[in-house]
Amino acid sequence: MSPLEELVRRAASLEGRTVAELAQMAERETPAGGASTKGRVGEILEIVLGATGGSGERRVDFPSVGLELKTIPVGVTGRPLESTFVCAMRVDEDVDFEASWVRRKLERVLFVPVVGARGSALSERTLGKPVVWSPSPQQLQQLQADYDDIVGLLGIGRVEDVSAHLGRYLQLRPKARDGTPRALAFGEDGERIRTVPRGFYLRATFTEAILRDTAALP
């Protein structure tokens, strides 16, 4: 069994475990839920599975097998409850898609659903069946088109014109909880302006399709 197959096998063995049980396995406090603990389930799962990358470094979560881990909150019907964060974006960074951090992050992803009705206690939600995904050529083409549209606007100084409506699979959204301008970007005349930090997200319609069929084109 290859290291990747072993990792996926271990992730699959956790199917049906509650978040509370997962936290106990990791010897961590059970996250209470809410915006302040939104990323905690993923962090705890990384500990249980032995991730060695991530944590702000520009390395995927499992560098030895080139794998990024993403947890997805889904409802009882399997539909994602929200979009999936990919990575932060420096709005003053002009990098083509193939050389971008978002491209590296999406090279190979282990999606793990966290199942529970909206509003249910986070501690009682359970892990679903993991899915390993790499973009198909058709999916990759659309992801690049979305990226190019977004970065193209940033490149000509129209950062404030980039909304969450732009992009079919990939979108760029503000990341600051309170909307405070903490990042620098270029304006249309080349001037430096302050704006809110932003991050790339996969739309829920796209991840829903991936969980059903890794080659899906929603």
C-alpha positions as a Markdown table, in Angstrom:
| # | Residue | x | y | z |
|---|---|---|---|---|
| 1 | Met | 0.0 | 0.0 | 0.0 |
| 2 | Ser | 1.4 | 3.4 | -1.0 |
| 3 | Pro | 1.7 | 6.3 | 1.5 |
| 4 | Leu | -1.2 | 8.0 | -0.2 |
| 5 | Glu | -3.4 | 5.0 | 0.0 |
| 6 | Glu | -2.5 | 4.5 | 3.6 |
| 7 | Leu | -3.4 | 8.1 | 4.4 |
| 8 | Val | -6.7 | 7.8 | 2.7 |
| 9 | Arg | -7.4 | 4.5 | 4.4 |
| 10 | Arg | -6.8 | 6.1 | 7.8 |
| 11 | Ala | -9.1 | 9.0 | 6.9 |
| 12 | Ala | -11.8 | 6.6 | 5.8 |
| 13 | Ser | -11.5 | 4.7 | 9.1 |
| 14 | Leu | -12.7 | 7.9 | 10.8 |
| 15 | Glu | -16.1 | 7.9 | 9.0 |
| 16 | Gly | -18.9 | 8.2 | 11.5 |
| 17 | Arg | -16.8 | 9.6 | 14.3 |
| 18 | Thr | -18.1 | 12.7 | 15.9 |
| 19 | Val | -16.1 | 16.0 | 16.2 |
| 20 | Ala | -16.0 | 15.4 | 19.9 |
| 21 | Glu | -14.4 | 12.0 | 19.5 |
| 22 | Leu | -12.0 | 13.4 | 17.0 |
| 23 | Ala | -10.9 | 16.1 | 19.4 |
| 24 | Gln | -10.4 | 13.4 | 22.1 |
| 25 | Met | -8.2 | 11.4 | 19.7 |
| 26 | Ala | -6.1 | 14.6 | 19.1 |
| 27 | Glu | -6.0 | 15.5 | 22.8 |
| 28 | Arg | -7.5 | 18.8 | 22.0 |
| 29 | Glu | -10.5 | 20.8 | 23.4 |
| 30 | Thr | -13.7 | 20.1 | 21.5 |
| 31 | Pro | -14.5 | 23.2 | 19.3 |
| 32 | Ala | -17.8 | 24.9 | 20.4 |
| 33 | Gly | -18.7 | 26.1 | 16.9 |
| 34 | Gly | -19.3 | 29.5 | 15.5 |
| 35 | Ala | -17.1 | 31.8 | 13.4 |
| 36 | Ser | -14.3 | 31.9 | 16.0 |
| 37 | Thr | -13.8 | 28.1 | 15.7 |
| 38 | Lys | -14.6 | 27.6 | 12.1 |
| 39 | Gly | -11.2 | 26.1 | 11.1 |
| 40 | Arg | -10.7 | 24.1 | 14.2 |
| 41 | Val | -12.2 | 20.8 | 12.9 |
| 42 | Gly | -9.7 | 20.8 | 10.0 |
| 43 | Glu | -6.8 | 21.6 | 12.4 |
| 44 | Ile | -7.8 | 18.7 | 14.7 |
| 45 | Leu | -8.1 | 16.3 | 11.8 |
| 46 | Glu | -4.7 | 17.3 | 10.6 |
| 47 | Ile | -3.3 | 16.3 | 14.0 |
| 48 | Val | -5.0 | 13.0 | 13.9 |
| 49 | Leu | -3.8 | 12.2 | 10.4 |
| 50 | Gly | -0.3 | 13.5 | 11.1 |
| 51 | Ala | -0.1 | 16.5 | 8.8 |
| 52 | Thr | 3.4 | 18.0 | 8.6 |
| 53 | Gly | 2.8 | 21.1 | 6.3 |
| 54 | Gly | 0.4 | 24.0 | 6.4 |
| 55 | Ser | 0.3 | 26.3 | 9.4 |
| 56 | Gly | 0.9 | 29.4 | 7.3 |
| 57 | Glu | 3.8 | 28.0 | 5.4 |
| 58 | Arg | 3.6 | 27.7 | 1.7 |
| 59 | Arg | 3.5 | 23.9 | 1.9 |
| 60 | Val | 0.5 | 21.6 | 1.5 |
| 61 | Asp | -0.7 | 19.8 | 4.5 |
| 62 | Phe | 0.9 | 16.4 | 3.6 |
| 63 | Pro | 4.0 | 17.4 | 1.5 |
| 64 | Ser | 5.3 | 13.8 | 1.2 |
| 65 | Val | 2.3 | 12.8 | -0.9 |
| 66 | Gly | 1.5 | 16.3 | -2.3 |
| 67 | Leu | -1.9 | 16.4 | -0.6 |
| 68 | Glu | -4.0 | 19.2 | 0.8 |
| 69 | Leu | -6.7 | 18.5 | 3.4 |
| 70 | Lys | -10.1 | 20.3 | 3.3 |
| 71 | Thr | -13.0 | 19.7 | 5.6 |
| 72 | Ile | -16.4 | 20.6 | 4.2 |
| 73 | Pro | -19.5 | 21.2 | 6.4 |
| 74 | Val | -22.4 | 19.4 | 4.7 |
| 75 | Gly | -26.0 | 19.0 | 5.6 |
| 76 | Val | -27.7 | 15.7 | 6.2 |
| 77 | Thr | -28.4 | 15.4 | 2.4 |
| 78 | Gly | -24.8 | 15.8 | 1.6 |
| 79 | Arg | -25.0 | 19.4 | 0.3 |
| 80 | Pro | -22.2 | 21.7 | 1.4 |
| 81 | Leu | -23.4 | 24.4 | 3.7 |
| 82 | Glu | -20.8 | 27.0 | 2.6 |
| 83 | Ser | -17.9 | 27.6 | 0.2 |
| 84 | Thr | -14.5 | 26.1 | 0.9 |
| 85 | Phe | -11.5 | 28.3 | 1.7 |
| 86 | Val | -8.5 | 27.6 | -0.5 |
| 87 | Cys | -5.8 | 30.1 | 0.5 |
| 88 | Ala | -5.2 | 33.8 | 1.2 |
| 89 | Met | -4.5 | 36.1 | -1.7 |
| 90 | Arg | -2.1 | 39.0 | -1.8 |
| 91 | Val | -4.0 | 41.5 | -3.8 |
| 92 | Asp | -0.8 | 43.2 | -5.0 |
| 93 | Glu | 0.7 | 39.9 | -6.2 |
| 94 | Asp | 0.7 | 39.4 | -10.0 |
| 95 | Val | 1.3 | 35.6 | -10.6 |
| 96 | Asp | 0.0 | 33.5 | -13.4 |
| 97 | Phe | -2.2 | 30.6 | -12.6 |
| 98 | Glu | 0.4 | 27.8 | -13.1 |
| 99 | Ala | 2.8 | 29.5 | -10.7 |
| 100 | Ser | 0.1 | 30.5 | -8.2 |
| 101 | Trp | -0.3 | 29.2 | -4.6 |
| 102 | Val | -4.0 | 28.4 | -5.3 |
| 103 | Arg | -2.9 | 26.1 | -8.2 |
| 104 | Arg | -0.5 | 24.2 | -5.9 |
| 105 | Lys | -3.2 | 23.9 | -3.2 |
| 106 | Leu | -5.6 | 22.4 | -5.6 |
| 107 | Glu | -3.2 | 19.9 | -7.2 |
| 108 | Arg | -4.5 | 17.1 | -5.0 |
| 109 | Val | -7.1 | 17.5 | -2.3 |
| 110 | Leu | -8.5 | 15.2 | 0.4 |
| 111 | Phe | -12.1 | 16.4 | 1.0 |
| 112 | Val | -13.6 | 15.2 | 4.3 |
| 113 | Pro | -17.3 | 16.1 | 4.8 |
| 114 | Val | -18.4 | 17.1 | 8.3 |
| 115 | Val | -22.0 | 16.1 | 8.4 |
| 116 | Gly | -24.8 | 17.8 | 10.4 |
| 117 | Ala | -27.8 | 19.9 | 10.0 |
| 118 | Arg | -27.3 | 23.7 | 9.9 |
| 119 | Gly | -27.4 | 24.9 | 13.5 |
| 120 | Ser | -26.6 | 21.5 | 15.0 |
| 121 | Ala | -24.0 | 21.3 | 17.7 |
| 122 | Leu | -20.5 | 21.1 | 16.1 |
| 123 | Ser | -19.4 | 18.5 | 18.6 |
| 124 | Glu | -22.1 | 16.1 | 17.5 |
| 125 | Arg | -21.4 | 16.4 | 13.8 |
| 126 | Thr | -19.8 | 13.4 | 12.2 |
| 127 | Leu | -17.1 | 12.8 | 9.6 |
| 128 | Gly | -18.3 | 11.5 | 6.2 |
| 129 | Lys | -16.6 | 9.5 | 3.5 |
| 130 | Pro | -13.4 | 11.2 | 2.3 |
| 131 | Val | -12.9 | 11.9 | -1.4 |
| 132 | Val | -9.5 | 12.4 | -3.1 |
| 133 | Trp | -9.7 | 14.9 | -5.9 |
| 134 | Ser | -7.4 | 16.3 | -8.5 |
| 135 | Pro | -8.8 | 18.7 | -11.2 |
| 136 | Ser | -9.7 | 17.1 | -14.5 |
| 137 | Pro | -8.4 | 19.0 | -17.6 |
| 138 | Gln | -11.9 | 20.5 | -18.0 |
| 139 | Gln | -12.2 | 21.5 | -14.4 |
| 140 | Leu | -8.7 | 23.0 | -14.4 |
| 141 | Gln | -9.5 | 25.0 | -17.5 |
| 142 | Gln | -12.4 | 26.7 | -15.8 |
| 143 | Leu | -10.5 | 27.2 | -12.5 |
| 144 | Gln | -7.8 | 29.0 | -14.6 |
| 145 | Ala | -10.4 | 31.1 | -16.4 |
| 146 | Asp | -11.9 | 32.1 | -13.0 |
| 147 | Tyr | -8.4 | 32.9 | -11.7 |
| 148 | Asp | -7.4 | 34.9 | -14.7 |
| 149 | Asp | -10.6 | 37.0 | -14.6 |
| 150 | Ile | -10.1 | 37.8 | -10.9 |
| 151 | Val | -6.4 | 38.5 | -11.1 |
| 152 | Gly | -6.9 | 40.5 | -14.4 |
| 153 | Leu | -9.1 | 43.0 | -12.5 |
| 154 | Leu | -6.6 | 43.2 | -9.7 |
| 155 | Gly | -3.8 | 43.9 | -12.2 |
| 156 | Ile | -5.5 | 46.9 | -13.6 |
| 157 | Gly | -6.3 | 48.4 | -10.2 |
| 158 | Arg | -9.9 | 47.4 | -10.0 |
| 159 | Val | -9.7 | 45.5 | -6.7 |
| 160 | Glu | -13.0 | 46.9 | -5.4 |
| 161 | Asp | -14.8 | 45.6 | -8.5 |
| 162 | Val | -13.9 | 42.0 | -7.6 |
| 163 | Ser | -17.0 | 40.6 | -6.0 |
| 164 | Ala | -18.0 | 37.1 | -4.8 |
| 165 | His | -20.2 | 36.9 | -8.0 |
| 166 | Leu | -17.1 | 36.7 | -10.2 |
| 167 | Gly | -15.9 | 33.2 | -11.1 |
| 168 | Arg | -17.8 | 30.0 | -11.9 |
| 169 | Tyr | -15.9 | 27.6 | -9.6 |
| 170 | Leu | -13.4 | 29.9 | -7.9 |
| 171 | Gln | -14.2 | 33.1 | -6.2 |
| 172 | Leu | -12.3 | 35.8 | -4.3 |
| 173 | Arg | -13.9 | 37.1 | -1.1 |
| 174 | Pro | -13.0 | 39.4 | 1.8 |
| 175 | Lys | -11.4 | 37.5 | 4.7 |
| 176 | Ala | -11.5 | 40.1 | 7.4 |
| 177 | Arg | -14.3 | 39.4 | 9.9 |
| 178 | Asp | -14.9 | 43.1 | 10.6 |
| 179 | Gly | -14.2 | 44.5 | 7.1 |
| 180 | Thr | -11.2 | 46.4 | 8.4 |
| 181 | Pro | -8.8 | 47.5 | 5.5 |
| 182 | Arg | -5.5 | 45.8 | 6.5 |
| 183 | Ala | -4.0 | 44.9 | 3.0 |
| 184 | Leu | -2.4 | 47.0 | 0.4 |
| 185 | Ala | -3.3 | 47.0 | -3.3 |
| 186 | Phe | -2.8 | 49.1 | -6.4 |
| 187 | Gly | -5.5 | 51.6 | -7.5 |
| 188 | Glu | -6.3 | 52.3 | -11.2 |
| 189 | Asp | -3.7 | 55.1 | -11.3 |
| 190 | Gly | -1.0 | 52.9 | -9.8 |
| 191 | Glu | -1.4 | 54.4 | -6.3 |
| 192 | Arg | -1.2 | 52.2 | -3.2 |
| 193 | Ile | -4.6 | 51.8 | -1.5 |
| 194 | Arg | -5.8 | 50.1 | 1.6 |
| 195 | Thr | -8.3 | 47.3 | 1.3 |
| 196 | Val | -9.6 | 44.3 | 3.2 |
| 197 | Pro | -7.6 | 41.0 | 3.0 |
| 198 | Arg | -9.1 | 38.5 | 0.6 |
| 199 | Gly | -9.0 | 34.8 | 0.0 |
| 200 | Phe | -9.8 | 32.3 | -2.7 |
| 201 | Tyr | -12.8 | 30.0 | -2.1 |
| 202 | Leu | -14.3 | 27.1 | -4.1 |
| 203 | Arg | -18.1 | 27.6 | -4.6 |
| 204 | Ala | -20.4 | 25.2 | -2.8 |
| 205 | Thr | -22.0 | 24.1 | -6.1 |
| 206 | Phe | -18.5 | 23.0 | -7.3 |
| 207 | Thr | -17.6 | 21.0 | -4.1 |
| 208 | Glu | -21.1 | 19.4 | -4.0 |
| 209 | Ala | -20.5 | 18.1 | -7.5 |
| 210 | Ile | -16.9 | 16.9 | -6.6 |
| 211 | Leu | -18.3 | 14.9 | -3.6 |
| 212 | Arg | -20.7 | 13.1 | -6.0 |
| 213 | Asp | -18.3 | 12.7 | -8.9 |
| 214 | Thr | -14.7 | 14.0 | -8.9 |
| 215 | Ala | -14.8 | 14.7 | -12.7 |
| 216 | Ala | -18.1 | 16.6 | -12.5 |
| 217 | Leu | -18.7 | 19.8 | -14.3 |
| 218 | Pro | -21.5 | 21.6 | -12.4 |
